[in-house]
Amino acid sequence: MQLDTYGQQTQVLSQGANRVLRNTYMLLALTMVPTVAGALLGVQMQFSFMAGSPFIAFMLFMGISFAFFYGIERNKNNGLGVALLLGFTFFMGLMLSRILQVALGFSNGGSMIAMAAGGTGAVFATMASIASVSKRDFTNMGKFLMVGLVVILLAGVANIFLQMPVLHLVISAAVVMLFSGYLLYDISNVVRGGETNYVTATLAVYLDVYNIFVGLLNLVMAFGGGDRD
């Protein structure tokens, strides 16, 4: 009798996790629309977020981002949370436009952007498959990943002042590896029932995908950039 009850509870949890994961993937696909719209608008406008003051721009970006995070978390159980998430992804598209402008300044800019996007898709598909199929629990990676995130943030802030190309490449490679790990962690957290809200889950996975793309694009530009137009 107890085994039957346990089996029923496990089945209910599994169905709930699958529903959250399905909704997360659907909303993640939707977030690409405002992201692309923001990026295209930013490229057309030659958008530059306080380019003359990188540190102030970074602090302002973090402030705006955390304001969105707070609003999304507070409203994750209603439609406003989804609206704020889509607004945040539009903002992130605007922020993405700067690196896209740099990439498009190369003769092979379009192909480099496509390569970075393809690589991001491959990483996402791989990590999502591993998290969904593997019986291993990846949610215990959280503390290790958080330490890595703090180190990368500190290195990124330091390089605002140091402006070292080699350190920039090291940070970009570390970002790709770290957020690939976060992708595994976040999807595993949904699969195992640790995250039951698809809006929160979508925000986490979106940030993973976004940072992997930016890191890959930086690496592709460094090693595969053609002549400047």
VEXVEXVO-516984 format. One record per residue (C-alpha): y negated, x, z negated. Coordinates in steps of 0.1 Angstrom, whole numbers, padded with zeros to 4 digits, always signed. Layout:
// residues N
YXZ/...
This chain:
// residues 229
+0000+0000+0000/-0024+0028-0009/-0015+0047+0022/-0022+0016+0043/-0056+0012+0026/-0064+0049+0032/-0054+0046+0068/-0077+0016+0073/-0106+0034+0056/-0100+0064+0078/-0099+0042+0109/-0132+0025+0099/-0149+0058+0093/-0137+0072+0126/-0149+0041+0145/-0183+0044+0127/-0186+0081+0136/-0177+0074+0172/-0204+0047+0174/-0230+0070+0159/-0220+0097+0183/-0221+0074+0213/-0256+0061+0203/-0268+0097+0197/-0258+0107+0232/-0274+0077+0248/-0307+0082+0229/-0305+0119+0237/-0304+0111+0274/-0334+0088+0269/-0354+0115+0252/-0352+0136+0284/-0375+0111+0302/-0406+0116+0280/-0398+0153+0278/-0398+0157+0316/-0429+0135+0318/-0447+0156+0293/-0437+0188+0310/-0447+0176+0344/-0481+0164+0331/-0486+0197+0313/-0478+0217+0344/-0502+0196+0365/-0530+0199+0339/-0523+0236+0333/-0519+0227+0297/-0523+0255+0272/-0521+0249+0235/-0548+0271+0220/-0537+0301+0240/-0565+0322+0226/-0553+0318+0190/-0515+0321+0190/-0511+0321+0152/-0533+0290+0147/-0516+0273+0176/-0482+0280+0159/-0493+0266+0126/-0509+0235+0142/-0477+0230+0162/-0456+0232+0131/-0479+0208+0113/-0477+0182+0141/-0439+0186+0144/-0433+0181+0107/-0456+0150+0107/-0434+0136+0134/-0402+0146+0114/-0416+0128+0084/-0424+0097+0103/-0391+0096+0122/-0371+0101+0089/-0391+0073+0071/-0385+0049+0100/-0351+0059+0112/-0336+0025+0105/-0361+0006+0126/-0376+0006+0161/-0406+0026+0150/-0384+0056+0144/-0371+0055+0180/-0407+0052+0193/-0418+0081+0171/-0389+0102+0184/-0398+0094+0220/-0434+0103+0212/-0423+0136+0197/-0402+0145+0228/-0432+0138+0250/-0452+0162+0228/-0424+0188+0231/-0425+0183+0269/-0462+0192+0268/-0454+0223+0247/-0427+0232+0272/-0451+0231+0301/-0466+0265+0291/-0433+0285+0296/-0426+0264+0328/-0460+0275+0342/-0451+0311+0335/-0417+0307+0352/-0432+0289+0382/-0455+0319+0386/-0425+0339+0399/-0413+0335+0435/-0379+0323+0422/-0393+0302+0393/-0376+0270+0404/-0342+0286+0405/-0347+0303+0371/-0356+0270+0355/-0325+0254+0371/-0303+0283+0359/-0316+0279+0323/-0311+0241+0325/-0275+0246+0338/-0268+0271+0311/-0281+0247+0285/-0259+0220+0299/-0229+0243+0298/-0235+0253+0262/-0240+0216+0252/-0208+0205+0269/-0188+0234+0253/-0201+0229+0218/-0199+0191+0219/-0163+0193+0231/-0153+0218+0204/-0170+0197+0177/-0153+0166+0189/-0118+0179+0195/-0114+0207+0169/-0099+0198+0135/-0120+0226+0119/-0149+0215+0097/-0181+0232+0110/-0204+0216+0086/-0199+0245+0061/-0220+0266+0085/-0252+0250+0072/-0264+0276+0047/-0256+0305+0071/-0275+0288+0099/-0305+0281+0077/-0308+0318+0067/-0307+0327+0104/-0334+0301+0111/-0357+0315+0084/-0351+0351+0098/-0359+0340+0133/-0391+0322+0122/-0403+0352+0103/-0396+0375+0132/-0413+0351+0156/-0445+0350+0134/-0444+0388+0131/-0442+0391+0169/-0473+0370+0173/-0492+0400+0160/-0469+0428+0172/-0465+0415+0208/-0433+0436+0213/-0414+0426+0245/-0381+0440+0232/-0384+0420+0200/-0393+0389+0220/-0360+0393+0240/-0340+0399+0208/-0355+0367+0193/-0347+0347+0224/-0311+0358+0224/-0309+0351+0187/-0324+0316+0193/-0297+0308+0219/-0269+0319+0195/-0284+0302+0164/-0290+0268+0180/-0256+0269+0198/-0243+0271+0162/-0266+0244+0151/-0253+0222+0180/-0218+0227+0168/-0228+0219+0132/-0249+0188+0140/-0223+0172+0163/-0195+0181+0138/-0216+0164+0111/-0217+0132+0131/-0180+0134+0140/-0170+0138+0104/-0192+0110+0091/-0217+0133+0074/-0246+0119+0095/-0245+0081+0099/-0279+0075+0115/-0281+0081+0152/-0319+0086+0153/-0317+0115+0128/-0287+0128+0147/-0305+0126+0180/-0335+0145+0166/-0313+0173+0154/-0293+0176+0186/-0325+0174+0207/-0341+0203+0189/-0309+0223+0194/-0309+0216+0231/-0346+0223+0235/-0345+0256+0218/-0314+0267+0237/-0332+0260+0270/-0363+0278+0260/-0343+0308+0248/-0323+0309+0280/-0353+0306+0302/-0370+0335+0284/-0339+0356+0290/-0336+0346+0326/-0372+0354+0333/-0368+0388+0316/-0337+0398+0336/-0339+0377+0368/-0376+0372+0375/-0386+0379+0411/-0421+0388+0424/-0452+0371+0411/-0466+0346+0436/
